[in-house]
Amino acid sequence: MFRLALALGRTVAELQQTLSAAELVEWLAFYRIDPWGGYRADLGAAMVASTLANVHRTASSQPFIPDDFIPYARHPEPPPDHAQISAAWRERFNLIRRSRHNEQSDPQSP
């Protein structure tokens, strides 16, 4: 959720108030197809660096790969379980919806 908030220039709280569960699932699906953020930018820079290094390496040396230029690439975070994330966010949105419904139906709430 934080990556999406950062990408959209909004806070997590703003997204929680305005983003529907269905739209969040769509954003998750979009991110799986076309990820954005720091790692993706590092990967692009590493591709350029590996290309330049390969142009200038000796014929007898091993070719470089982009991972050679990303220090943390050898130990990446485990991939997120998108089904679990989606279920957690749906539950969170349902709690918010129920809370709002209870506030509206309670005549004593301020």
Secondary structure as UniProt FT lines:
FT   HELIX           2..8
FT   HELIX           12..18
FT   HELIX           21..33
FT   HELIX           38..56
FT   TURN            59..60
FT   HELIX           66..69
FT   TURN            71..74
FT   HELIX           82..105
FT   TURN            107..108
//
